[in-house]
Every structure is written in C-alpha cells, then in structure tokens.
Amino acid sequence: MGYETLFLGALLLTLAVEAPIVWALCAFVYEKGARGASLLAAILASSLTLPYLWFVLPEFFGFAWYSTLGEAVIVAIEALVYKQLLGLKIKDALFVSFVANAASVSVGLIFSMLSR
C-alpha cells in the first residue's frame, strides 16, 4: 500500500475520531459553537494540519522528534482554529485539541498494531 493511500486512511480515521470528540466537548462541556460549526471546525483543523504531519515535518526531523514535536504543533494550531472559529478560551481550545488528538493518535496506534 502506498504512502498516499496510508495517509488517506489516516485522515479518514482522524476525522472519524476527532470530529465527534470536538463536537461533544463543545456542545456539552463548553456549550460553544453551533454543533455543525464544531464538526466543521474539527474537519477543517485536521484537514489543514495532518498533511504537514505526514508530508512536511518528516523531511526536517527524525521520527522521534517529528512525532513528538509534530503532535505538539498540531495541538497548538488546531487549538487556534477552535479558538477563532468556536470562540473558546485558549485553555479550553487547547484542552479540546489535546483530547481529540490524543484519542486519534491512540486509535491510530491500535489500528497500526492490529494490522501487522
């Protein structure tokens, strides 16, 4: 399977995991953003950041640094998207982004281990 195909699978998995988490946290915990807006914000945030994690950062960093640094940068950028689009406070946006990304990384690792 080609790298681009793996990326597409990762993107779909990321969206399937992160969008409902962002929606639930925004709708029920923070009561911010229309429910559709939080889904769209999650889709936009992941669609903007995942290509950089897969295609840009690996060119500049070794795997250990790229995965750790990359995820930290992704959490920060996605938090800014949530802050701007959903009106969350920055600490709340960081929390939403961290939880969503931690879940998608965990699910991705589980899928990766199961597919070996």
Secondary structure, 3 states (H helix, E strand, C coil): CCHHHHHHHHHHHHHHHHHHHHHHHHHHHHCCCCHHHHHHHHHHHHHHHHHHHHHHHHHCCCHHHHHHHHHHHHHHHHHHHHHHHHCCCHHHHHHHHHHHHHHHHHHHHHHHHHCC
